Amino acid sequence: MVNFDNLITTIIKPLVKFPDDVQIRHQETNEFHEYILTPNPQDVGRVIGKRGRVAQTIRAIVYSIHVPDNKRVKLIIDDGK
């Protein structure tokens, strides 16, 4: 199975000013593998992008990977709100 923590980290770290502040938590529900991405508050805009295009692209990459247990993957960007 793909290590989604490493995949998300590899995508996010080059985009942000504070790569060491990037945190990823994993939660599993009945339907999803949820990955909660928490960047430095100053980097939230970089991760989301104009009109959410960066976040949408990251999600498209992450969601395109097949998970063997038939659960779906969900990426949540914690913007501190």
mmCIF file as gemmi writes it, N, C-alpha and C atoms, coordinates in Angstrom:
data_model
loop_
_atom_site.group_PDB
_atom_site.id
_atom_site.type_symbol
_atom_site.label_atom_id
_atom_site.label_alt_id
_atom_site.label_comp_id
_atom_site.label_asym_id
_atom_site.label_entity_id
_atom_site.label_seq_id
_atom_site.pdbx_PDB_ins_code
_atom_site.Cartn_x
_atom_site.Cartn_y
_atom_site.Cartn_z
_atom_site.occupancy
_atom_site.B_iso_or_equiv
_atom_site.pdbx_formal_charge
_atom_site.auth_seq_id
_atom_site.auth_asym_id
_atom_site.pdbx_PDB_model_num
ATOM 1 N N . MET Axp A 1 ? 0.844 -1.194 0 1 0 ? 1 A 1
ATOM 2 C CA . MET Axp A 1 ? 0 0 0 1 0 ? 1 A 1
ATOM 3 C C . MET Axp A 1 ? 0.88 1.246 0 1 0 ? 1 A 1
ATOM 4 N N . VAL Axp A 2 ? 0.429 2.244 -0.674 1 0 ? 2 A 1
ATOM 5 C CA . VAL Axp A 2 ? 1.157 3.509 -0.782 1 0 ? 2 A 1
ATOM 6 C C . VAL Axp A 2 ? 1.193 4.197 0.575 1 0 ? 2 A 1
ATOM 7 N N . ASN Axp A 3 ? 2.326 4.77 0.907 1 0 ? 3 A 1
ATOM 8 C CA . ASN Axp A 3 ? 2.44 5.551 2.134 1 0 ? 3 A 1
ATOM 9 C C . ASN Axp A 3 ? 1.98 6.977 1.812 1 0 ? 3 A 1
ATOM 10 N N . PHE Axp A 4 ? 0.743 7.271 2.131 1 0 ? 4 A 1
ATOM 11 C CA . PHE Axp A 4 ? 0.156 8.568 1.787 1 0 ? 4 A 1
ATOM 12 C C . PHE Axp A 4 ? 0.821 9.713 2.542 1 0 ? 4 A 1
ATOM 13 N N . ASP Axp A 5 ? 1.29 9.461 3.768 1 0 ? 5 A 1
ATOM 14 C CA . ASP Axp A 5 ? 2.003 10.509 4.51 1 0 ? 5 A 1
ATOM 15 C C . ASP Axp A 5 ? 3.204 10.998 3.708 1 0 ? 5 A 1
ATOM 16 N N . ASN Axp A 6 ? 3.995 10.047 3.198 1 0 ? 6 A 1
ATOM 17 C CA . ASN Axp A 6 ? 5.18 10.42 2.415 1 0 ? 6 A 1
ATOM 18 C C . ASN Axp A 6 ? 4.797 11.092 1.103 1 0 ? 6 A 1
ATOM 19 N N . LEU Axp A 7 ? 3.761 10.598 0.456 1 0 ? 7 A 1
ATOM 20 C CA . LEU Axp A 7 ? 3.319 11.188 -0.805 1 0 ? 7 A 1
ATOM 21 C C . LEU Axp A 7 ? 2.886 12.639 -0.606 1 0 ? 7 A 1
ATOM 22 N N . ILE Axp A 8 ? 2.046 12.879 0.374 1 0 ? 8 A 1
ATOM 23 C CA . ILE Axp A 8 ? 1.553 14.238 0.636 1 0 ? 8 A 1
ATOM 24 C C . ILE Axp A 8 ? 2.709 15.153 1.033 1 0 ? 8 A 1
ATOM 25 N N . THR Axp A 9 ? 3.591 14.654 1.881 1 0 ? 9 A 1
ATOM 26 C CA . THR Axp A 9 ? 4.746 15.447 2.305 1 0 ? 9 A 1
ATOM 27 C C . THR Axp A 9 ? 5.629 15.805 1.112 1 0 ? 9 A 1
ATOM 28 N N . THR Axp A 10 ? 5.86 14.854 0.227 1 0 ? 10 A 1
ATOM 29 C CA . THR Axp A 10 ? 6.699 15.09 -0.953 1 0 ? 10 A 1
ATOM 30 C C . THR Axp A 10 ? 6.09 16.152 -1.857 1 0 ? 10 A 1
ATOM 31 N N . ILE Axp A 11 ? 4.787 16.189 -1.951 1 0 ? 11 A 1
ATOM 32 C CA . ILE Axp A 11 ? 4.112 17.192 -2.777 1 0 ? 11 A 1
ATOM 33 C C . ILE Axp A 11 ? 4.117 18.559 -2.1 1 0 ? 11 A 1
ATOM 34 N N . ILE Axp A 12 ? 3.867 18.607 -0.802 1 0 ? 12 A 1
ATOM 35 C CA . ILE Axp A 12 ? 3.657 19.865 -0.082 1 0 ? 12 A 1
ATOM 36 C C . ILE Axp A 12 ? 4.947 20.616 0.232 1 0 ? 12 A 1
ATOM 37 N N . LYS Axp A 13 ? 5.959 19.915 0.707 1 0 ? 13 A 1
ATOM 38 C CA . LYS Axp A 13 ? 7.161 20.597 1.218 1 0 ? 13 A 1
ATOM 39 C C . LYS Axp A 13 ? 7.805 21.571 0.227 1 0 ? 13 A 1
ATOM 40 N N . PRO Axp A 14 ? 7.91 21.255 -1.07 1 0 ? 14 A 1
ATOM 41 C CA . PRO Axp A 14 ? 8.5 22.247 -1.989 1 0 ? 14 A 1
ATOM 42 C C . PRO Axp A 14 ? 7.64 23.503 -2.187 1 0 ? 14 A 1
ATOM 43 N N . LEU Axp A 15 ? 6.369 23.438 -1.826 1 0 ? 15 A 1
ATOM 44 C CA . LEU Axp A 15 ? 5.457 24.565 -2.045 1 0 ? 15 A 1
ATOM 45 C C . LEU Axp A 15 ? 5.478 25.6 -0.924 1 0 ? 15 A 1
ATOM 46 N N . VAL Axp A 16 ? 5.927 25.209 0.253 1 0 ? 16 A 1
ATOM 47 C CA . VAL Axp A 16 ? 5.768 26.062 1.429 1 0 ? 16 A 1
ATOM 48 C C . VAL Axp A 16 ? 7.081 26.696 1.871 1 0 ? 16 A 1
ATOM 49 N N . LYS Axp A 17 ? 6.964 27.788 2.635 1 0 ? 17 A 1
ATOM 50 C CA . LYS Axp A 17 ? 8.146 28.461 3.188 1 0 ? 17 A 1
ATOM 51 C C . LYS Axp A 17 ? 8.672 27.771 4.442 1 0 ? 17 A 1
ATOM 52 N N . PHE Axp A 18 ? 7.78 27.097 5.167 1 0 ? 18 A 1
ATOM 53 C CA . PHE Axp A 18 ? 8.143 26.459 6.422 1 0 ? 18 A 1
ATOM 54 C C . PHE Axp A 18 ? 7.879 24.948 6.335 1 0 ? 18 A 1
ATOM 55 N N . PRO Axp A 19 ? 8.693 24.225 5.57 1 0 ? 19 A 1
ATOM 56 C CA . PRO Axp A 19 ? 8.44 22.795 5.359 1 0 ? 19 A 1
ATOM 57 C C . PRO Axp A 19 ? 8.527 21.958 6.633 1 0 ? 19 A 1
ATOM 58 N N . ASP Axp A 20 ? 9.309 22.399 7.602 1 0 ? 20 A 1
ATOM 59 C CA . ASP Axp A 20 ? 9.436 21.627 8.841 1 0 ? 20 A 1
ATOM 60 C C . ASP Axp A 20 ? 8.187 21.725 9.715 1 0 ? 20 A 1
ATOM 61 N N . ASP Axp A 21 ? 7.308 22.68 9.431 1 0 ? 21 A 1
ATOM 62 C CA . ASP Axp A 21 ? 6.076 22.847 10.208 1 0 ? 21 A 1
ATOM 63 C C . ASP Axp A 21 ? 4.92 22.008 9.671 1 0 ? 21 A 1
ATOM 64 N N . VAL Axp A 22 ? 5.1 21.372 8.527 1 0 ? 22 A 1
ATOM 65 C CA . VAL Axp A 22 ? 4.03 20.579 7.924 1 0 ? 22 A 1
ATOM 66 C C . VAL Axp A 22 ? 3.777 19.338 8.782 1 0 ? 22 A 1
ATOM 67 N N . GLN Axp A 23 ? 2.515 19.148 9.138 1 0 ? 23 A 1
ATOM 68 C CA . GLN Axp A 23 ? 2.119 17.979 9.931 1 0 ? 23 A 1
ATOM 69 C C . GLN Axp A 23 ? 0.998 17.256 9.209 1 0 ? 23 A 1
ATOM 70 N N . ILE Axp A 24 ? 1.039 15.924 9.27 1 0 ? 24 A 1
ATOM 71 C CA . ILE Axp A 24 ? -0.011 15.117 8.661 1 0 ? 24 A 1
ATOM 72 C C . ILE Axp A 24 ? -0.465 14.092 9.681 1 0 ? 24 A 1
ATOM 73 N N . ARG Axp A 25 ? -1.781 14.083 9.919 1 0 ? 25 A 1
ATOM 74 C CA . ARG Axp A 25 ? -2.373 13.085 10.829 1 0 ? 25 A 1
ATOM 75 C C . ARG Axp A 25 ? -3.268 12.164 10.006 1 0 ? 25 A 1
ATOM 76 N N . HIS Axp A 26 ? -3.356 10.925 10.42 1 0 ? 26 A 1
ATOM 77 C CA . HIS Axp A 26 ? -4.201 9.948 9.731 1 0 ? 26 A 1
ATOM 78 C C . HIS Axp A 26 ? -5.305 9.486 10.666 1 0 ? 26 A 1
ATOM 79 N N . GLN Axp A 27 ? -6.53 9.484 10.163 1 0 ? 27 A 1
ATOM 80 C CA . GLN Axp A 27 ? -7.684 8.953 10.889 1 0 ? 27 A 1
ATOM 81 C C . GLN Axp A 27 ? -8.376 7.983 9.955 1 0 ? 27 A 1
ATOM 82 N N . GLU Axp A 28 ? -8.881 6.907 10.512 1 0 ? 28 A 1
ATOM 83 C CA . GLU Axp A 28 ? -9.597 5.95 9.696 1 0 ? 28 A 1
ATOM 84 C C . GLU Axp A 28 ? -11.042 5.883 10.166 1 0 ? 28 A 1
ATOM 85 N N . THR Axp A 29 ? -11.967 5.993 9.222 1 0 ? 29 A 1
ATOM 86 C CA . THR Axp A 29 ? -13.391 5.854 9.522 1 0 ? 29 A 1
ATOM 87 C C . THR Axp A 29 ? -13.904 4.623 8.779 1 0 ? 29 A 1
ATOM 88 N N . ASN Axp A 30 ? -15.197 4.373 8.846 1 0 ? 30 A 1
ATOM 89 C CA . ASN Axp A 30 ? -15.764 3.232 8.137 1 0 ? 30 A 1
ATOM 90 C C . ASN Axp A 30 ? -15.643 3.363 6.626 1 0 ? 30 A 1
ATOM 91 N N . GLU Axp A 31 ? -15.627 4.592 6.126 1 0 ? 31 A 1
ATOM 92 C CA . GLU Axp A 31 ? -15.608 4.822 4.68 1 0 ? 31 A 1
ATOM 93 C C . GLU Axp A 31 ? -14.306 5.395 4.147 1 0 ? 31 A 1
ATOM 94 N N . PHE Axp A 32 ? -13.532 6.062 5.001 1 0 ? 32 A 1
ATOM 95 C CA . PHE Axp A 32 ? -12.39 6.824 4.507 1 0 ? 32 A 1
ATOM 96 C C . PHE Axp A 32 ? -11.108 6.566 5.305 1 0 ? 32 A 1
ATOM 97 N N . HIS Axp A 33 ? -10.004 6.795 4.602 1 0 ? 33 A 1
ATOM 98 C CA . HIS Axp A 33 ? -8.708 7.046 5.233 1 0 ? 33 A 1
ATOM 99 C C . HIS Axp A 33 ? -8.573 8.567 5.138 1 0 ? 33 A 1
ATOM 100 N N . GLU Axp A 34 ? -8.68 9.261 6.254 1 0 ? 34 A 1
ATOM 101 C CA . GLU Axp A 34 ? -8.607 10.719 6.245 1 0 ? 34 A 1
ATOM 102 C C . GLU Axp A 34 ? -7.201 11.164 6.628 1 0 ? 34 A 1
ATOM 103 N N . TYR Axp A 35 ? -6.643 12.034 5.811 1 0 ? 35 A 1
ATOM 104 C CA . TYR Axp A 35 ? -5.337 12.623 6.091 1 0 ? 35 A 1
ATOM 105 C C . TYR Axp A 35 ? -5.562 14.106 6.323 1 0 ? 35 A 1
ATOM 106 N N . ILE Axp A 36 ? -5.204 14.558 7.525 1 0 ? 36 A 1
ATOM 107 C CA . ILE Axp A 36 ? -5.392 15.962 7.891 1 0 ? 36 A 1
ATOM 108 C C . ILE Axp A 36 ? -4.033 16.648 7.776 1 0 ? 36 A 1
ATOM 109 N N . LEU Axp A 37 ? -3.949 17.578 6.852 1 0 ? 37 A 1
ATOM 110 C CA . LEU Axp A 37 ? -2.715 18.309 6.579 1 0 ? 37 A 1
ATOM 111 C C . LEU Axp A 37 ? -2.771 19.637 7.316 1 0 ? 37 A 1
ATOM 112 N N . THR Axp A 38 ? -1.778 19.891 8.156 1 0 ? 38 A 1
ATOM 113 C CA . THR Axp A 38 ? -1.705 21.151 8.894 1 0 ? 38 A 1
ATOM 114 C C . THR Axp A 38 ? -0.391 21.844 8.551 1 0 ? 38 A 1
ATOM 115 N N . PRO Axp A 39 ? -0.438 22.842 7.672 1 0 ? 39 A 1
ATOM 116 C CA . PRO Axp A 39 ? 0.767 23.619 7.372 1 0 ? 39 A 1
ATOM 117 C C . PRO Axp A 39 ? 0.912 24.781 8.366 1 0 ? 39 A 1
ATOM 118 N N . ASN Axp A 40 ? 2.029 25.445 8.307 1 0 ? 40 A 1
ATOM 119 C CA . ASN Axp A 40 ? 2.219 26.677 9.072 1 0 ? 40 A 1
ATOM 120 C C . ASN Axp A 40 ? 1.127 27.653 8.623 1 0 ? 40 A 1
ATOM 121 N N . PRO Axp A 41 ? 0.545 28.43 9.551 1 0 ? 41 A 1
ATOM 122 C CA . PRO Axp A 41 ? -0.524 29.373 9.164 1 0 ? 41 A 1
ATOM 123 C C . PRO Axp A 41 ? -0.122 30.314 8.023 1 0 ? 41 A 1
ATOM 124 N N . GLN Axp A 42 ? 1.146 30.659 7.918 1 0 ? 42 A 1
ATOM 125 C CA . GLN Axp A 42 ? 1.595 31.539 6.833 1 0 ? 42 A 1
ATOM 126 C C . GLN Axp A 42 ? 1.628 30.826 5.479 1 0 ? 42 A 1
ATOM 127 N N . ASP Axp A 43 ? 1.59 29.491 5.493 1 0 ? 43 A 1
ATOM 128 C CA . ASP Axp A 43 ? 1.666 28.712 4.261 1 0 ? 43 A 1
ATOM 129 C C . ASP Axp A 43 ? 0.316 28.21 3.759 1 0 ? 43 A 1
ATOM 130 N N . VAL Axp A 44 ? -0.744 28.472 4.483 1 0 ? 44 A 1
ATOM 131 C CA . VAL Axp A 44 ? -2.058 27.945 4.097 1 0 ? 44 A 1
ATOM 132 C C . VAL Axp A 44 ? -2.432 28.413 2.694 1 0 ? 44 A 1
ATOM 133 N N . GLY Axp A 45 ? -2.211 29.659 2.388 1 0 ? 45 A 1
ATOM 134 C CA . GLY Axp A 45 ? -2.537 30.187 1.059 1 0 ? 45 A 1
ATOM 135 C C . GLY Axp A 45 ? -1.751 29.508 -0.042 1 0 ? 45 A 1
ATOM 136 N N . ARG Axp A 46 ? -0.515 29.17 0.23 1 0 ? 46 A 1
ATOM 137 C CA . ARG Axp A 46 ? 0.312 28.474 -0.756 1 0 ? 46 A 1
ATOM 138 C C . ARG Axp A 46 ? -0.212 27.066 -1.015 1 0 ? 46 A 1
ATOM 139 N N . VAL Axp A 47 ? -0.693 26.418 0.024 1 0 ? 47 A 1
ATOM 140 C CA . VAL Axp A 47 ? -1.192 25.048 -0.106 1 0 ? 47 A 1
ATOM 141 C C . VAL Axp A 47 ? -2.552 25.029 -0.809 1 0 ? 47 A 1
ATOM 142 N N . ILE Axp A 48 ? -3.38 26.02 -0.532 1 0 ? 48 A 1
ATOM 143 C CA . ILE Axp A 48 ? -4.708 26.057 -1.148 1 0 ? 48 A 1
ATOM 144 C C . ILE Axp A 48 ? -4.636 26.638 -2.56 1 0 ? 48 A 1
ATOM 145 N N . GLY Axp A 49 ? -3.859 27.697 -2.746 1 0 ? 49 A 1
ATOM 146 C CA . GLY Axp A 49 ? -3.707 28.303 -4.063 1 0 ? 49 A 1
ATOM 147 C C . GLY Axp A 49 ? -4.882 29.198 -4.432 1 0 ? 49 A 1
ATOM 148 N N . LYS Axp A 50 ? -4.719 29.92 -5.525 1 0 ? 50 A 1
ATOM 149 C CA . LYS Axp A 50 ? -5.795 30.798 -5.996 1 0 ? 50 A 1
ATOM 150 C C . LYS Axp A 50 ? -6.972 29.955 -6.43 1 0 ? 50 A 1
ATOM 151 N N . ARG Axp A 51 ? -8.132 30.321 -5.885 1 0 ? 51 A 1
ATOM 152 C CA . ARG Axp A 51 ? -9.379 29.617 -6.177 1 0 ? 51 A 1
ATOM 153 C C . ARG Axp A 51 ? -9.301 28.124 -5.859 1 0 ? 51 A 1
ATOM 154 N N . GLY Axp A 52 ? -8.378 27.749 -4.972 1 0 ? 52 A 1
ATOM 155 C CA . GLY Axp A 52 ? -8.281 26.362 -4.538 1 0 ? 52 A 1
ATOM 156 C C . GLY Axp A 52 ? -7.656 25.422 -5.544 1 0 ? 52 A 1
ATOM 157 N N . ARG Axp A 53 ? -6.991 25.966 -6.537 1 0 ? 53 A 1
ATOM 158 C CA . ARG Axp A 53 ? -6.458 25.119 -7.613 1 0 ? 53 A 1
ATOM 159 C C . ARG Axp A 53 ? -5.324 24.219 -7.158 1 0 ? 53 A 1
ATOM 160 N N . VAL Axp A 54 ? -4.448 24.695 -6.297 1 0 ? 54 A 1
ATOM 161 C CA . VAL Axp A 54 ? -3.352 23.855 -5.813 1 0 ? 54 A 1
ATOM 162 C C . VAL Axp A 54 ? -3.916 22.709 -4.984 1 0 ? 54 A 1
ATOM 163 N N . ALA Axp A 55 ? -4.829 23.015 -4.073 1 0 ? 55 A 1
ATOM 164 C CA . ALA Axp A 55 ? -5.447 21.981 -3.242 1 0 ? 55 A 1
ATOM 165 C C . ALA Axp A 55 ? -6.189 20.976 -4.106 1 0 ? 55 A 1
ATOM 166 N N . GLN Axp A 56 ? -6.877 21.445 -5.12 1 0 ? 56 A 1
ATOM 167 C CA . GLN Axp A 56 ? -7.624 20.566 -6.011 1 0 ? 56 A 1
ATOM 168 C C . GLN Axp A 56 ? -6.674 19.617 -6.752 1 0 ? 56 A 1
ATOM 169 N N . THR Axp A 57 ? -5.531 20.108 -7.182 1 0 ? 57 A 1
ATOM 170 C CA . THR Axp A 57 ? -4.557 19.282 -7.879 1 0 ? 57 A 1
ATOM 171 C C . THR Axp A 57 ? -3.948 18.245 -6.945 1 0 ? 57 A 1
ATOM 172 N N . ILE Axp A 58 ? -3.607 18.663 -5.73 1 0 ? 58 A 1
ATOM 173 C CA . ILE Axp A 58 ? -3.052 17.722 -4.749 1 0 ? 58 A 1
ATOM 174 C C . ILE Axp A 58 ? -4.067 16.626 -4.462 1 0 ? 58 A 1
ATOM 175 N N . ARG Axp A 59 ? -5.304 17.002 -4.263 1 0 ? 59 A 1
ATOM 176 C CA . ARG Axp A 59 ? -6.355 16.008 -3.993 1 0 ? 59 A 1
ATOM 177 C C . ARG Axp A 59 ? -6.526 15.061 -5.179 1 0 ? 59 A 1
ATOM 178 N N . ALA Axp A 60 ? -6.463 15.572 -6.397 1 0 ? 60 A 1
ATOM 179 C CA . ALA Axp A 60 ? -6.612 14.716 -7.581 1 0 ? 60 A 1
ATOM 180 C C . ALA Axp A 60 ? -5.516 13.657 -7.619 1 0 ? 60 A 1
ATOM 181 N N . ILE Axp A 61 ? -4.299 14.036 -7.276 1 0 ? 61 A 1
ATOM 182 C CA . ILE Axp A 61 ? -3.194 13.076 -7.245 1 0 ? 61 A 1
ATOM 183 C C . ILE Axp A 61 ? -3.424 12.034 -6.158 1 0 ? 61 A 1
ATOM 184 N N . VAL Axp A 62 ? -3.739 12.486 -4.967 1 0 ? 62 A 1
ATOM 185 C CA . VAL Axp A 62 ? -3.916 11.577 -3.832 1 0 ? 62 A 1
ATOM 186 C C . VAL Axp A 62 ? -5.112 10.652 -4.06 1 0 ? 62 A 1
ATOM 187 N N . TYR Axp A 63 ? -6.207 11.189 -4.578 1 0 ? 63 A 1
ATOM 188 C CA . TYR Axp A 63 ? -7.423 10.398 -4.76 1 0 ? 63 A 1
ATOM 189 C C . TYR Axp A 63 ? -7.3 9.391 -5.899 1 0 ? 63 A 1
ATOM 190 N N . SER Axp A 64 ? -6.338 9.594 -6.795 1 0 ? 64 A 1
ATOM 191 C CA . SER Axp A 64 ? -6.212 8.707 -7.949 1 0 ? 64 A 1
ATOM 192 C C . SER Axp A 64 ? -5.559 7.374 -7.614 1 0 ? 64 A 1
ATOM 193 N N . ILE Axp A 65 ? -5.001 7.254 -6.428 1 0 ? 65 A 1
ATOM 194 C CA . ILE Axp A 65 ? -4.309 6.028 -6.045 1 0 ? 65 A 1
ATOM 195 C C . ILE Axp A 65 ? -5.296 5.048 -5.431 1 0 ? 65 A 1
ATOM 196 N N . HIS Axp A 66 ? -5.242 3.837 -5.928 1 0 ? 66 A 1
ATOM 197 C CA . HIS Axp A 66 ? -6.145 2.783 -5.459 1 0 ? 66 A 1
ATOM 198 C C . HIS Axp A 66 ? -5.742 2.316 -4.063 1 0 ? 66 A 1
ATOM 199 N N . VAL Axp A 67 ? -6.722 2.169 -3.194 1 0 ? 67 A 1
ATOM 200 C CA . VAL Axp A 67 ? -6.496 1.65 -1.844 1 0 ? 67 A 1
ATOM 201 C C . VAL Axp A 67 ? -7.112 0.257 -1.789 1 0 ? 67 A 1
ATOM 202 N N . PRO Axp A 68 ? -6.359 -0.749 -1.378 1 0 ? 68 A 1
ATOM 203 C CA . PRO Axp A 68 ? -6.841 -2.125 -1.467 1 0 ? 68 A 1
ATOM 204 C C . PRO Axp A 68 ? -8.042 -2.476 -0.59 1 0 ? 68 A 1
ATOM 205 N N . ASP Axp A 69 ? -8.316 -1.762 0.466 1 0 ? 69 A 1
ATOM 206 C CA . ASP Axp A 69 ? -9.416 -2.145 1.363 1 0 ? 69 A 1
ATOM 207 C C . ASP Axp A 69 ? -10.757 -1.501 0.995 1 0 ? 69 A 1
ATOM 208 N N . ASN Axp A 70 ? -10.855 -0.963 -0.211 1 0 ? 70 A 1
ATOM 209 C CA . ASN Axp A 70 ? -12.087 -0.359 -0.737 1 0 ? 70 A 1
ATOM 210 C C . ASN Axp A 70 ? -12.553 0.878 0.012 1 0 ? 70 A 1
ATOM 211 N N . LYS Axp A 71 ? -11.727 1.417 0.877 1 0 ? 71 A 1
ATOM 212 C CA . LYS Axp A 71 ? -12.04 2.711 1.483 1 0 ? 71 A 1
ATOM 213 C C . LYS Axp A 71 ? -11.494 3.788 0.57 1 0 ? 71 A 1
ATOM 214 N N . ARG Axp A 72 ? -12.081 4.95 0.657 1 0 ? 72 A 1
ATOM 215 C CA . ARG Axp A 72 ? -11.596 6.075 -0.136 1 0 ? 72 A 1
ATOM 216 C C . ARG Axp A 72 ? -10.652 6.921 0.71 1 0 ? 72 A 1
ATOM 217 N N . VAL Axp A 73 ? -9.813 7.672 0.04 1 0 ? 73 A 1
ATOM 218 C CA . VAL Axp A 73 ? -8.873 8.566 0.712 1 0 ? 73 A 1
ATOM 219 C C . VAL Axp A 73 ? -9.447 9.969 0.672 1 0 ? 73 A 1
ATOM 220 N N . LYS Axp A 74 ? -9.309 10.672 1.789 1 0 ? 74 A 1
ATOM 221 C CA . LYS Axp A 74 ? -9.819 12.041 1.89 1 0 ? 74 A 1
ATOM 222 C C . LYS Axp A 74 ? -8.694 12.907 2.446 1 0 ? 74 A 1
ATOM 223 N N . LEU Axp A 75 ? -8.409 14.018 1.78 1 0 ? 75 A 1
ATOM 224 C CA . LEU Axp A 75 ? -7.387 14.953 2.243 1 0 ? 75 A 1
ATOM 225 C C . LEU Axp A 75 ? -8.083 16.198 2.767 1 0 ? 75 A 1
ATOM 226 N N . ILE Axp A 76 ? -7.828 16.517 4.023 1 0 ? 76 A 1
ATOM 227 C CA . ILE Axp A 76 ? -8.414 17.687 4.676 1 0 ? 76 A 1
ATOM 228 C C . ILE Axp A 76 ? -7.269 18.656 4.971 1 0 ? 76 A 1
ATOM 229 N N . ILE Axp A 77 ? -7.416 19.877 4.519 1 0 ? 77 A 1
ATOM 230 C CA . ILE Axp A 77 ? -6.394 20.894 4.785 1 0 ? 77 A 1
ATOM 231 C C . ILE Axp A 77 ? -6.897 21.734 5.95 1 0 ? 77 A 1
ATOM 232 N N . ASP Axp A 78 ? -6.187 21.659 7.055 1 0 ? 78 A 1
ATOM 233 C CA . ASP Axp A 78 ? -6.545 22.392 8.267 1 0 ? 78 A 1
ATOM 234 C C . ASP Axp A 78 ? -6.005 23.812 8.12 1 0 ? 78 A 1
ATOM 235 N N . ASP Axp A 79 ? -6.911 24.747 7.88 1 0 ? 79 A 1
ATOM 236 C CA . ASP Axp A 79 ? -6.493 26.134 7.682 1 0 ? 79 A 1
ATOM 237 C C . ASP Axp A 79 ? -6.557 26.959 8.953 1 0 ? 79 A 1
ATOM 238 N N . GLY Axp A 80 ? -6.788 26.288 10.085 1 0 ? 80 A 1
ATOM 239 C CA . GLY Axp A 80 ? -6.789 26.964 11.374 1 0 ? 80 A 1
ATOM 240 C C . GLY Axp A 80 ? -8.088 27.665 11.707 1 0 ? 80 A 1
ATOM 241 N N . LYS Axp A 81 ? -9.101 27.525 10.897 1 0 ? 81 A 1
ATOM 242 C CA . LYS Axp A 81 ? -10.386 28.201 11.169 1 0 ? 81 A 1
ATOM 243 C C . LYS Axp A 81 ? -11.296 27.313 11.957 1 0 ? 81 A 1
